[in-house]
Amino acid sequence: MYHLEMVVPEVDSDLLGQLESMGFPTARATRALHYSGTILLYSVLGNSSIEAAINWVAEHEDDPDIDQMPLVW
């Protein structure tokens, strides 16, 4: 029988660092990178992936869980 645990999704550490250096809390930056699909966009669009993450934050800044670390299976 398998026991699955929820874990923090892996995101690009360089992009995470860039967002943190802009003042975004770690959890918020991680959520933005994960849910904006930035992982998939980074290799194709480069710096615009930061823009996608920032746009995601702007669209979700009122979400009650925005500052909670995201968890995935």
N, CA, C, O and CB atoms as a CASP TS submission, in Angstrom:
PFRMAT TS
TARGET T0000
AUTHOR 0000-0000-0000
METHOD Language model
MODEL 1
PARENT N/A
ATOM      1  N   MET     1       0.829  -1.165   0.000  1.00  0.00           N
ATOM      2  CA  MET     1       0.000   0.000   0.000  1.00  0.00           C
ATOM      3  C   MET     1       0.886   1.246   0.000  1.00  0.00           C
ATOM      4  O   MET     1       1.889   1.305   0.711  1.00  0.00           O
ATOM      5  CB  MET     1      -0.950  -0.012   1.204  1.00  0.00           C
ATOM      6  N   TYR     2       0.507   2.230  -0.799  1.00  0.00           N
ATOM      7  CA  TYR     2       1.285   3.458  -0.922  1.00  0.00           C
ATOM      8  C   TYR     2       0.773   4.502   0.055  1.00  0.00           C
ATOM      9  O   TYR     2      -0.426   4.621   0.308  1.00  0.00           O
ATOM     10  CB  TYR     2       1.231   3.998  -2.361  1.00  0.00           C
ATOM     11  N   HIS     3       1.719   5.249   0.590  1.00  0.00           N
ATOM     12  CA  HIS     3       1.374   6.365   1.462  1.00  0.00           C
ATOM     13  C   HIS     3       1.900   7.633   0.793  1.00  0.00           C
ATOM     14  O   HIS     3       3.106   7.871   0.749  1.00  0.00           O
ATOM     15  CB  HIS     3       1.973   6.180   2.914  1.00  0.00           C
ATOM     16  N   LEU     4       0.986   8.434   0.281  1.00  0.00           N
ATOM     17  CA  LEU     4       1.373   9.657  -0.411  1.00  0.00           C
ATOM     18  C   LEU     4       1.332  10.836   0.553  1.00  0.00           C
ATOM     19  O   LEU     4       0.402  10.977   1.346  1.00  0.00           O
ATOM     20  CB  LEU     4       0.454   9.916  -1.621  1.00  0.00           C
ATOM     21  N   GLU     5       2.335  11.660   0.471  1.00  0.00           N
ATOM     22  CA  GLU     5       2.387  12.871   1.281  1.00  0.00           C
ATOM     23  C   GLU     5       2.329  14.087   0.382  1.00  0.00           C
ATOM     24  O   GLU     5       2.841  14.082  -0.737  1.00  0.00           O
ATOM     25  CB  GLU     5       3.656  12.901   2.150  1.00  0.00           C
ATOM     26  N   MET     6       1.710  15.106   0.882  1.00  0.00           N
ATOM     27  CA  MET     6       1.689  16.373   0.166  1.00  0.00           C
ATOM     28  C   MET     6       3.063  17.033   0.375  1.00  0.00           C
ATOM     29  O   MET     6       3.610  17.029   1.478  1.00  0.00           O
ATOM     30  CB  MET     6       0.505  17.307   0.669  1.00  0.00           C
ATOM     31  N   VAL     7       3.593  17.588  -0.697  1.00  0.00           N
ATOM     32  CA  VAL     7       4.909  18.233  -0.645  1.00  0.00           C
ATOM     33  C   VAL     7       4.833  19.588  -1.342  1.00  0.00           C
ATOM     34  O   VAL     7       3.932  19.840  -2.142  1.00  0.00           O
ATOM     35  CB  VAL     7       6.000  17.334  -1.306  1.00  0.00           C
ATOM     36  N   VAL     8       5.780  20.444  -1.029  1.00  0.00           N
ATOM     37  CA  VAL     8       5.903  21.727  -1.709  1.00  0.00           C
ATOM     38  C   VAL     8       6.375  21.460  -3.138  1.00  0.00           C
ATOM     39  O   VAL     8       7.340  20.720  -3.330  1.00  0.00           O
ATOM     40  CB  VAL     8       6.892  22.685  -0.951  1.00  0.00           C
ATOM     41  N   PRO     9       5.721  22.042  -4.143  1.00  0.00           N
ATOM     42  CA  PRO     9       6.145  21.794  -5.523  1.00  0.00           C
ATOM     43  C   PRO     9       7.535  22.373  -5.791  1.00  0.00           C
ATOM     44  O   PRO     9       7.922  23.389  -5.214  1.00  0.00           O
ATOM     45  CB  PRO     9       5.131  22.392  -6.506  1.00  0.00           C
ATOM     46  N   GLU    10       8.258  21.720  -6.657  1.00  0.00           N
ATOM     47  CA  GLU    10       9.570  22.238  -7.058  1.00  0.00           C
ATOM     48  C   GLU    10       9.365  23.373  -8.056  1.00  0.00           C
ATOM     49  O   GLU    10       8.585  23.261  -9.002  1.00  0.00           O
ATOM     50  CB  GLU    10      10.462  21.106  -7.677  1.00  0.00           C
ATOM     51  N   VAL    11      10.072  24.452  -7.824  1.00  0.00           N
ATOM     52  CA  VAL    11      10.051  25.582  -8.758  1.00  0.00           C
ATOM     53  C   VAL    11      11.493  25.961  -9.055  1.00  0.00           C
ATOM     54  O   VAL    11      12.408  25.540  -8.346  1.00  0.00           O
ATOM     55  CB  VAL    11       9.249  26.808  -8.174  1.00  0.00           C
ATOM     56  N   ASP    12      11.695  26.743 -10.085  1.00  0.00           N
ATOM     57  CA  ASP    12      13.030  27.172 -10.481  1.00  0.00           C
ATOM     58  C   ASP    12      13.611  28.060  -9.378  1.00  0.00           C
ATOM     59  O   ASP    12      13.044  29.105  -9.059  1.00  0.00           O
ATOM     60  CB  ASP    12      12.993  27.927 -11.846  1.00  0.00           C
ATOM     61  N   SER    13      14.730  27.650  -8.803  1.00  0.00           N
ATOM     62  CA  SER    13      15.315  28.382  -7.676  1.00  0.00           C
ATOM     63  C   SER    13      15.810  29.771  -8.081  1.00  0.00           C
ATOM     64  O   SER    13      15.769  30.699  -7.274  1.00  0.00           O
ATOM     65  CB  SER    13      16.464  27.583  -7.079  1.00  0.00           C
ATOM     66  N   ASP    14      16.274  29.921  -9.313  1.00  0.00           N
ATOM     67  CA  ASP    14      16.719  31.241  -9.778  1.00  0.00           C
ATOM     68  C   ASP    14      15.538  32.212  -9.866  1.00  0.00           C
ATOM     69  O   ASP    14      15.628  33.363  -9.439  1.00  0.00           O
ATOM     70  CB  ASP    14      17.416  31.123 -11.154  1.00  0.00           C
ATOM     71  N   LEU    15      14.432  31.724 -10.428  1.00  0.00           N
ATOM     72  CA  LEU    15      13.248  32.570 -10.533  1.00  0.00           C
ATOM     73  C   LEU    15      12.685  32.878  -9.150  1.00  0.00           C
ATOM     74  O   LEU    15      12.242  33.997  -8.891  1.00  0.00           O
ATOM     75  CB  LEU    15      12.179  31.895 -11.406  1.00  0.00           C
ATOM     76  N   LEU    16      12.703  31.896  -8.272  1.00  0.00           N
ATOM     77  CA  LEU    16      12.237  32.110  -6.899  1.00  0.00           C
ATOM     78  C   LEU    16      13.082  33.199  -6.233  1.00  0.00           C
ATOM     79  O   LEU    16      12.548  34.096  -5.581  1.00  0.00           O
ATOM     80  CB  LEU    16      12.303  30.786  -6.077  1.00  0.00           C
ATOM     81  N   GLY    17      14.389  33.114  -6.402  1.00  0.00           N
ATOM     82  CA  GLY    17      15.278  34.118  -5.841  1.00  0.00           C
ATOM     83  C   GLY    17      15.015  35.504  -6.396  1.00  0.00           C
ATOM     84  O   GLY    17      15.075  36.492  -5.665  1.00  0.00           O
ATOM     85  N   GLN    18      14.722  35.582  -7.690  1.00  0.00           N
ATOM     86  CA  GLN    18      14.419  36.876  -8.297  1.00  0.00           C
ATOM     87  C   GLN    18      13.163  37.486  -7.688  1.00  0.00           C
ATOM     88  O   GLN    18      13.125  38.677  -7.380  1.00  0.00           O
ATOM     89  CB  GLN    18      14.251  36.730  -9.810  1.00  0.00           C
ATOM     90  N   LEU    19      12.139  36.660  -7.520  1.00  0.00           N
ATOM     91  CA  LEU    19      10.898  37.166  -6.935  1.00  0.00           C
ATOM     92  C   LEU    19      11.106  37.577  -5.481  1.00  0.00           C
ATOM     93  O   LEU    19      10.584  38.599  -5.036  1.00  0.00           O
ATOM     94  CB  LEU    19       9.792  36.108  -7.030  1.00  0.00           C
ATOM     95  N   GLU    20      11.871  36.777  -4.746  1.00  0.00           N
ATOM     96  CA  GLU    20      12.152  37.122  -3.351  1.00  0.00           C
ATOM     97  C   GLU    20      12.939  38.428  -3.266  1.00  0.00           C
ATOM     98  O   GLU    20      12.704  39.231  -2.364  1.00  0.00           O
ATOM     99  CB  GLU    20      12.930  35.986  -2.660  1.00  0.00           C
ATOM    100  N   SER    21      13.867  38.647  -4.191  1.00  0.00           N
ATOM    101  CA  SER    21      14.650  39.882  -4.177  1.00  0.00           C
ATOM    102  C   SER    21      13.786  41.105  -4.501  1.00  0.00           C
ATOM    103  O   SER    21      14.158  42.236  -4.190  1.00  0.00           O
ATOM    104  CB  SER    21      15.806  39.783  -5.173  1.00  0.00           C
ATOM    105  N   MET    22      12.639  40.868  -5.125  1.00  0.00           N
ATOM    106  CA  MET    22      11.685  41.944  -5.402  1.00  0.00           C
ATOM    107  C   MET    22      10.759  42.195  -4.212  1.00  0.00           C
ATOM    108  O   MET    22       9.935  43.109  -4.236  1.00  0.00           O
ATOM    109  CB  MET    22      10.858  41.608  -6.644  1.00  0.00           C
ATOM    110  N   GLY    23      10.905  41.369  -3.168  1.00  0.00           N
ATOM    111  CA  GLY    23      10.098  41.569  -1.963  1.00  0.00           C
ATOM    112  C   GLY    23       8.948  40.606  -1.787  1.00  0.00           C
ATOM    113  O   GLY    23       8.194  40.722  -0.821  1.00  0.00           O
ATOM    114  N   PHE    24       8.792  39.652  -2.700  1.00  0.00           N
ATOM    115  CA  PHE    24       7.718  38.679  -2.549  1.00  0.00           C
ATOM    116  C   PHE    24       8.096  37.654  -1.482  1.00  0.00           C
ATOM    117  O   PHE    24       9.211  37.132  -1.501  1.00  0.00           O
ATOM    118  CB  PHE    24       7.419  37.979  -3.896  1.00  0.00           C
ATOM    119  N   PRO    25       7.180  37.355  -0.545  1.00  0.00           N
ATOM    120  CA  PRO    25       7.453  36.293   0.428  1.00  0.00           C
ATOM    121  C   PRO    25       7.643  34.953  -0.290  1.00  0.00           C
ATOM    122  O   PRO    25       7.104  34.747  -1.378  1.00  0.00           O
ATOM    123  CB  PRO    25       6.300  36.194   1.465  1.00  0.00           C
ATOM    124  N   THR    26       8.396  34.059   0.310  1.00  0.00           N
ATOM    125  CA  THR    26       8.715  32.772  -0.318  1.00  0.00           C
ATOM    126  C   THR    26       7.465  31.998  -0.718  1.00  0.00           C
ATOM    127  O   THR    26       7.384  31.490  -1.836  1.00  0.00           O
ATOM    128  CB  THR    26       9.554  31.927   0.624  1.00  0.00           C
ATOM    129  N   ALA    27       6.497  31.904   0.177  1.00  0.00           N
ATOM    130  CA  ALA    27       5.282  31.134  -0.129  1.00  0.00           C
ATOM    131  C   ALA    27       4.534  31.746  -1.308  1.00  0.00           C
ATOM    132  O   ALA    27       4.072  31.029  -2.195  1.00  0.00           O
ATOM    133  CB  ALA    27       4.358  31.067   1.102  1.00  0.00           C
ATOM    134  N   ARG    28       4.416  33.068  -1.316  1.00  0.00           N
ATOM    135  CA  ARG    28       3.700  33.749  -2.400  1.00  0.00           C
ATOM    136  C   ARG    28       4.435  33.558  -3.724  1.00  0.00           C
ATOM    137  O   ARG    28       3.806  33.308  -4.752  1.00  0.00           O
ATOM    138  CB  ARG    28       3.540  35.256  -2.087  1.00  0.00           C
ATOM    139  N   ALA    29       5.753  33.674  -3.705  1.00  0.00           N
ATOM    140  CA  ALA    29       6.545  33.496  -4.921  1.00  0.00           C
ATOM    141  C   ALA    29       6.460  32.054  -5.422  1.00  0.00           C
ATOM    142  O   ALA    29       6.366  31.814  -6.626  1.00  0.00           O
ATOM    143  CB  ALA    29       8.011  33.882  -4.667  1.00  0.00           C
ATOM    144  N   THR    30       6.492  31.103  -4.498  1.00  0.00           N
ATOM    145  CA  THR    30       6.387  29.690  -4.880  1.00  0.00           C
ATOM    146  C   THR    30       5.035  29.405  -5.507  1.00  0.00           C
ATOM    147  O   THR    30       4.954  28.724  -6.529  1.00  0.00           O
ATOM    148  CB  THR    30       6.604  28.779  -3.663  1.00  0.00           C
ATOM    149  N   ARG    31       3.964  29.926  -4.898  1.00  0.00           N
ATOM    150  CA  ARG    31       2.619  29.749  -5.460  1.00  0.00           C
ATOM    151  C   ARG    31       2.553  30.343  -6.867  1.00  0.00           C
ATOM    152  O   ARG    31       2.025  29.725  -7.791  1.00  0.00           O
ATOM    153  CB  ARG    31       1.552  30.408  -4.547  1.00  0.00           C
ATOM    154  N   ALA    32       3.095  31.546  -7.011  1.00  0.00           N
ATOM    155  CA  ALA    32       3.039  32.226  -8.303  1.00  0.00           C
ATOM    156  C   ALA    32       3.768  31.433  -9.383  1.00  0.00           C
ATOM    157  O   ALA    32       3.253  31.269 -10.490  1.00  0.00           O
ATOM    158  CB  ALA    32       3.638  33.625  -8.190  1.00  0.00           C
ATOM    159  N   LEU    33       4.956  30.946  -9.067  1.00  0.00           N
ATOM    160  CA  LEU    33       5.715  30.167 -10.050  1.00  0.00           C
ATOM    161  C   LEU    33       5.018  28.863 -10.391  1.00  0.00           C
ATOM    162  O   LEU    33       4.974  28.457 -11.552  1.00  0.00           O
ATOM    163  CB  LEU    33       7.114  29.880  -9.531  1.00  0.00           C
ATOM    164  N   HIS    34       4.474  28.210  -9.374  1.00  0.00           N
ATOM    165  CA  HIS    34       3.803  26.921  -9.609  1.00  0.00           C
ATOM    166  C   HIS    34       2.512  27.098 -10.402  1.00  0.00           C
ATOM    167  O   HIS    34       2.314  26.436 -11.421  1.00  0.00           O
ATOM    168  CB  HIS    34       3.500  26.226  -8.275  1.00  0.00           C
ATOM    169  N   TYR    35       1.638  27.984  -9.944  1.00  0.00           N
ATOM    170  CA  TYR    35       0.315  28.097 -10.551  1.00  0.00           C
ATOM    171  C   TYR    35       0.286  28.908 -11.839  1.00  0.00           C
ATOM    172  O   TYR    35      -0.672  28.800 -12.604  1.00  0.00           O
ATOM    173  CB  TYR    35      -0.623  28.705  -9.576  1.00  0.00           C
ATOM    174  N   SER    36       1.302  29.711 -12.098  1.00  0.00           N
ATOM    175  CA  SER    36       1.324  30.457 -13.361  1.00  0.00           C
ATOM    176  C   SER    36       1.876  29.609 -14.502  1.00  0.00           C
ATOM    177  O   SER    36       1.884  30.039 -15.655  1.00  0.00           O
ATOM    178  CB  SER    36       2.156  31.731 -13.211  1.00  0.00           C
ATOM    179  N   GLY    37       2.336  28.403 -14.173  1.00  0.00           N
ATOM    180  CA  GLY    37       2.906  27.554 -15.211  1.00  0.00           C
ATOM    181  C   GLY    37       4.285  28.002 -15.631  1.00  0.00           C
ATOM    182  O   GLY    37       4.754  27.650 -16.714  1.00  0.00           O
ATOM    183  N   THR    38       4.941  28.778 -14.785  1.00  0.00           N
ATOM    184  CA  THR    38       6.234  29.355 -15.130  1.00  0.00           C
ATOM    185  C   THR    38       7.280  28.297 -15.433  1.00  0.00           C
ATOM    186  O   THR    38       8.162  28.526 -16.260  1.00  0.00           O
ATOM    187  CB  THR    38       6.718  30.238 -14.014  1.00  0.00           C
ATOM    188  N   ILE    39       7.204  27.161 -14.791  1.00  0.00           N
ATOM    189  CA  ILE    39       8.183  26.102 -15.044  1.00  0.00           C
ATOM    190  C   ILE    39       8.176  25.740 -16.528  1.00  0.00           C
ATOM    191  O   ILE    39       9.231  25.564 -17.138  1.00  0.00           O
ATOM    192  CB  ILE    39       7.880  24.849 -14.174  1.00  0.00           C
ATOM    193  N   LEU    40       6.986  25.632 -17.097  1.00  0.00           N
ATOM    194  CA  LEU    40       6.872  25.272 -18.500  1.00  0.00           C
ATOM    195  C   LEU    40       7.250  26.428 -19.415  1.00  0.00           C
ATOM    196  O   LEU    40       7.777  26.213 -20.507  1.00  0.00           O
ATOM    197  CB  LEU    40       5.466  24.814 -18.805  1.00  0.00           C
ATOM    198  N   LEU    41       6.984  27.647 -18.974  1.00  0.00           N
ATOM    199  CA  LEU    41       7.233  28.807 -19.816  1.00  0.00           C
ATOM    200  C   LEU    41       8.688  29.239 -19.836  1.00  0.00           C
ATOM    201  O   LEU    41       9.140  29.841 -20.809  1.00  0.00           O
ATOM    202  CB  LEU    41       6.389  29.944 -19.363  1.00  0.00           C
ATOM    203  N   TYR    42       9.428  28.940 -18.776  1.00  0.00           N
ATOM    204  CA  TYR    42      10.764  29.506 -18.612  1.00  0.00           C
ATOM    205  C   TYR    42      11.687  29.202 -19.788  1.00  0.00           C
ATOM    206  O   TYR    42      12.368  30.097 -20.288  1.00  0.00           O
ATOM    207  CB  TYR    42      11.383  28.987 -17.343  1.00  0.00           C
ATOM    208  N   SER    43      11.714  27.957 -20.228  1.00  0.00           N
ATOM    209  CA  SER    43      12.647  27.599 -21.293  1.00  0.00           C
ATOM    210  C   SER    43      12.269  28.245 -22.622  1.00  0.00           C
ATOM    211  O   SER    43      13.128  28.445 -23.481  1.00  0.00           O
ATOM    212  CB  SER    43      12.703  26.088 -21.453  1.00  0.00           C
ATOM    213  N   VAL    44      11.007  28.568 -22.793  1.00  0.00           N
ATOM    214  CA  VAL    44      10.548  29.152 -24.048  1.00  0.00           C
ATOM    215  C   VAL    44      10.575  30.675 -24.010  1.00  0.00           C
ATOM    216  O   VAL    44      10.965  31.318 -24.985  1.00  0.00           O
ATOM    217  CB  VAL    44       9.146  28.670 -24.365  1.00  0.00           C
ATOM    218  N   LEU    45      10.161  31.248 -22.886  1.00  0.00           N
ATOM    219  CA  LEU    45       9.954  32.690 -22.844  1.00  0.00           C
ATOM    220  C   LEU    45      10.960  33.467 -22.011  1.00  0.00           C
ATOM    221  O   LEU    45      10.940  34.698 -22.020  1.00  0.00           O
ATOM    222  CB  LEU    45       8.612  32.964 -22.330  1.00  0.00           C
ATOM    223  N   GLY    46      11.836  32.781 -21.297  1.00  0.00           N
ATOM    224  CA  GLY    46      12.859  33.479 -20.522  1.00  0.00           C
ATOM    225  C   GLY    46      12.295  34.392 -19.456  1.00  0.00           C
ATOM    226  O   GLY    46      11.505  33.959 -18.616  1.00  0.00           O
ATOM    227  N   ASN    47      12.700  35.670 -19.484  1.00  0.00           N
ATOM    228  CA  ASN    47      12.317  36.617 -18.444  1.00  0.00           C
ATOM    229  C   ASN    47      10.823  36.871 -18.358  1.00  0.00           C
ATOM    230  O   ASN    47      10.338  37.302 -17.312  1.00  0.00           O
ATOM    231  CB  ASN    47      13.014  37.903 -18.666  1.00  0.00           C
ATOM    232  N   SER    48      10.085  36.619 -19.419  1.00  0.00           N
ATOM    233  CA  SER    48       8.644  36.851 -19.360  1.00  0.00           C
ATOM    234  C   SER    48       7.978  35.889 -18.377  1.00  0.00           C
ATOM    235  O   SER    48       6.828  36.101 -17.990  1.00  0.00           O
ATOM    236  CB  SER    48       8.020  36.700 -20.757  1.00  0.00           C
ATOM    237  N   SER    49       8.688  34.835 -17.969  1.00  0.00           N
ATOM    238  CA  SER    49       8.129  33.933 -16.972  1.00  0.00           C
ATOM    239  C   SER    49       8.012  34.638 -15.620  1.00  0.00           C
ATOM    240  O   SER    49       7.100  34.344 -14.847  1.00  0.00           O
ATOM    241  CB  SER    49       8.995  32.668 -16.846  1.00  0.00           C
ATOM    242  N   ILE    50       8.921  35.557 -15.332  1.00  0.00           N
ATOM    243  CA  ILE    50       8.818  36.380 -14.129  1.00  0.00           C
ATOM    244  C   ILE    50       7.568  37.246 -14.252  1.00  0.00           C
ATOM    245  O   ILE    50       6.822  37.411 -13.286  1.00  0.00           O
ATOM    246  CB  ILE    50      10.102  37.264 -13.926  1.00  0.00           C
ATOM    247  N   GLU    51       7.348  37.784 -15.416  1.00  0.00           N
ATOM    248  CA  GLU    51       6.153  38.598 -15.653  1.00  0.00           C
ATOM    249  C   GLU    51       4.890  37.766 -15.432  1.00  0.00           C
ATOM    250  O   GLU    51       3.928  38.252 -14.837  1.00  0.00           O
ATOM    251  CB  GLU    51       6.168  39.181 -17.086  1.00  0.00           C
ATOM    252  N   ALA    52       4.885  36.524 -15.903  1.00  0.00           N
ATOM    253  CA  ALA    52       3.720  35.655 -15.705  1.00  0.00           C
ATOM    254  C   ALA    52       3.459  35.418 -14.219  1.00  0.00           C
ATOM    255  O   ALA    52       2.310  35.424 -13.777  1.00  0.00           O
ATOM    256  CB  ALA    52       3.924  34.311 -16.425  1.00  0.00           C
ATOM    257  N   ALA    53       4.526  35.210 -13.454  1.00  0.00           N
ATOM    258  CA  ALA    53       4.376  34.985 -12.017  1.00  0.00           C
ATOM    259  C   ALA    53       3.864  36.240 -11.322  1.00  0.00           C
ATOM    260  O   ALA    53       2.989  36.158 -10.460  1.00  0.00           O
ATOM    261  CB  ALA    53       5.710  34.546 -11.399  1.00  0.00           C
ATOM    262  N   ILE    54       4.398  37.393 -11.687  1.00  0.00           N
ATOM    263  CA  ILE    54       3.949  38.653 -11.094  1.00  0.00           C
ATOM    264  C   ILE    54       2.489  38.915 -11.454  1.00  0.00           C
ATOM    265  O   ILE    54       1.712  39.371 -10.616  1.00  0.00           O
ATOM    266  CB  ILE    54       4.837  39.825 -11.565  1.00  0.00           C
ATOM    267  N   ASN    55       2.124  38.632 -12.680  1.00  0.00           N
ATOM    268  CA  ASN    55       0.720  38.780 -13.090  1.00  0.00           C
ATOM    269  C   ASN    55      -0.182  37.855 -12.289  1.00  0.00           C
ATOM    270  O   ASN    55      -1.287  38.237 -11.905  1.00  0.00           O
ATOM    271  CB  ASN    55       0.562  38.494 -14.591  1.00  0.00           C
ATOM    272  N   TRP    56       0.288  36.632 -12.037  1.00  0.00           N
ATOM    273  CA  TRP    56      -0.501  35.687 -11.243  1.00  0.00           C
ATOM    274  C   TRP    56      -0.736  36.261  -9.852  1.00  0.00           C
ATOM    275  O   TRP    56      -1.853  36.207  -9.338  1.00  0.00           O
ATOM    276  CB  TRP    56       0.209  34.309 -11.151  1.00  0.00           C
ATOM    277  N   VAL    57       0.314  36.810  -9.239  1.00  0.00           N
ATOM    278  CA  VAL    57       0.167  37.401  -7.902  1.00  0.00           C
ATOM    279  C   VAL    57      -0.857  38.527  -7.932  1.00  0.00           C
ATOM    280  O   VAL    57      -1.716  38.613  -7.054  1.00  0.00           O
ATOM    281  CB  VAL    57       1.526  37.928  -7.384  1.00  0.00           C
ATOM    282  N   ALA    58      -0.769  39.389  -8.938  1.00  0.00           N
ATOM    283  CA  ALA    58      -1.703  40.512  -9.040  1.00  0.00           C
ATOM    284  C   ALA    58      -3.143  40.028  -9.150  1.00  0.00           C
ATOM    285  O   ALA    58      -4.051  40.625  -8.569  1.00  0.00           O
ATOM    286  CB  ALA    58      -1.354  41.386 -10.244  1.00  0.00           C
ATOM    287  N   GLU    59      -3.350  38.948  -9.894  1.00  0.00           N
ATOM    288  CA  GLU    59      -4.696  38.411 -10.086  1.00  0.00           C
ATOM    289  C   GLU    59      -5.211  37.663  -8.863  1.00  0.00           C
ATOM    290  O   GLU    59      -6.420  37.494  -8.707  1.00  0.00           O
ATOM    291  CB  GLU    59      -4.716  37.492 -11.283  1.00  0.00           C
ATOM    292  N   HIS    60      -4.309  37.214  -7.994  1.00  0.00           N
ATOM    293  CA  HIS    60      -4.701  36.375  -6.855  1.00  0.00           C
ATOM    294  C   HIS    60      -4.361  36.980  -5.494  1.00  0.00           C
ATOM    295  O   HIS    60      -4.425  36.289  -4.478  1.00  0.00           O
ATOM    296  CB  HIS    60      -4.039  35.035  -6.972  1.00  0.00           C
ATOM    297  N   GLU    61      -3.999  38.276  -5.466  1.00  0.00           N
ATOM    298  CA  GLU    61      -3.536  38.866  -4.211  1.00  0.00           C
ATOM    299  C   GLU    61      -4.577  38.850  -3.101  1.00  0.00           C
ATOM    300  O   GLU    61      -4.224  38.967  -1.928  1.00  0.00           O
ATOM    301  CB  GLU    61      -3.104  40.271  -4.451  1.00  0.00           C
ATOM    302  N   ASP    62      -5.855  38.707  -3.446  1.00  0.00           N
ATOM    303  CA  ASP    62      -6.899  38.655  -2.426  1.00  0.00           C
ATOM    304  C   ASP    62      -7.276  37.231  -2.027  1.00  0.00           C
ATOM    305  O   ASP    62      -8.162  37.037  -1.195  1.00  0.00           O
ATOM    306  CB  ASP    62      -8.123  39.376  -2.917  1.00  0.00           C
ATOM    307  N   ASP    63      -6.609  36.230  -2.613  1.00  0.00           N
ATOM    308  CA  ASP    63      -6.881  34.835  -2.241  1.00  0.00           C
ATOM    309  C   ASP    63      -6.518  34.645  -0.768  1.00  0.00           C
ATOM    310  O   ASP    63      -5.452  35.087  -0.339  1.00  0.00           O
ATOM    311  CB  ASP    63      -6.076  33.834  -3.151  1.00  0.00           C
ATOM    312  N   PRO    64      -7.377  34.002   0.008  1.00  0.00           N
ATOM    313  CA  PRO    64      -7.095  33.840   1.435  1.00  0.00           C
ATOM    314  C   PRO    64      -5.851  32.996   1.725  1.00  0.00           C
ATOM    315  O   PRO    64      -5.270  33.108   2.804  1.00  0.00           O
ATOM    316  CB  PRO    64      -8.282  33.217   2.109  1.00  0.00           C
ATOM    317  N   ASP    65      -5.443  32.163   0.784  1.00  0.00           N
ATOM    318  CA  ASP    65      -4.304  31.274   1.020  1.00  0.00           C
ATOM    319  C   ASP    65      -3.040  31.699   0.265  1.00  0.00           C
ATOM    320  O   ASP    65      -2.103  30.912   0.132  1.00  0.00           O
ATOM    321  CB  ASP    65      -4.674  29.864   0.624  1.00  0.00           C
ATOM    322  N   ILE    66      -3.012  32.932  -0.226  1.00  0.00           N
ATOM    323  CA  ILE    66      -1.884  33.350  -1.071  1.00  0.00           C
ATOM    324  C   ILE    66      -0.539  33.279  -0.354  1.00  0.00           C
ATOM    325  O   ILE    66       0.491  33.088  -1.000  1.00  0.00           O
ATOM    326  CB  ILE    66      -2.111  34.761  -1.564  1.00  0.00           C
ATOM    327  N   ASP    67      -0.531  33.427   0.962  1.00  0.00           N
ATOM    328  CA  ASP    67       0.736  33.376   1.689  1.00  0.00           C
ATOM    329  C   ASP    67       0.979  32.042   2.390  1.00  0.00           C
ATOM    330  O   ASP    67       1.815  31.935   3.287  1.00  0.00           O
ATOM    331  CB  ASP    67       0.780  34.483   2.702  1.00  0.00           C
ATOM    332  N   GLN    68       0.218  31.014   1.954  1.00  0.00           N
ATOM    333  CA  GLN    68       0.467  29.662   2.448  1.00  0.00           C
ATOM    334  C   GLN    68       1.258  28.907   1.384  1.00  0.00           C
ATOM    335  O   GLN    68       0.973  29.015   0.192  1.00  0.00           O
ATOM    336  CB  GLN    68      -0.874  28.920   2.791  1.00  0.00           C
ATOM    337  N   MET    69       2.245  28.148   1.825  1.00  0.00           N
ATOM    338  CA  MET    69       3.046  27.381   0.882  1.00  0.00           C
ATOM    339  C   MET    69       2.134  26.375   0.169  1.00  0.00           C
ATOM    340  O   MET    69       1.382  25.651   0.821  1.00  0.00           O
ATOM    341  CB  MET    69       4.230  26.656   1.608  1.00  0.00           C
ATOM    342  N   PRO    70       2.199  26.328  -1.169  1.00  0.00           N
ATOM    343  CA  PRO    70       1.353  25.362  -1.886  1.00  0.00           C
ATOM    344  C   PRO    70       1.848  23.939  -1.641  1.00  0.00           C
ATOM    345  O   PRO    70       3.038  23.702  -1.429  1.00  0.00           O
ATOM    346  CB  PRO    70       1.338  25.668  -3.406  1.00  0.00           C
ATOM    347  N   LEU    71       0.920  23.018  -1.674  1.00  0.00           N
ATOM    348  CA  LEU    71       1.255  21.599  -1.514  1.00  0.00           C
ATOM    349  C   LEU    71       0.635  20.815  -2.647  1.00  0.00           C
ATOM    350  O   LEU    71      -0.492  21.086  -3.062  1.00  0.00           O
ATOM    351  CB  LEU    71       0.771  21.054  -0.145  1.00  0.00           C
ATOM    352  N   VAL    72       1.378  19.841  -3.146  1.00  0.00           N
ATOM    353  CA  VAL    72       0.905  18.961  -4.225  1.00  0.00           C
ATOM    354  C   VAL    72       1.196  17.518  -3.843  1.00  0.00           C
ATOM    355  O   VAL    72       1.981  17.254  -2.933  1.00  0.00           O
ATOM    356  CB  VAL    72       1.584  19.320  -5.592  1.00  0.00           C
ATOM    357  N   TRP    73       0.567  16.600  -4.534  1.00  0.00           N
ATOM    358  CA  TRP    73       0.809  15.168  -4.301  1.00  0.00           C
ATOM    359  C   TRP    73       2.078  14.743  -4.960  1.00  0.00           C
ATOM    360  O   TRP    73       2.454  13.574  -4.878  1.00  0.00           O
ATOM    361  CB  TRP    73      -0.347  14.319  -4.812  1.00  0.00           C
TER
END
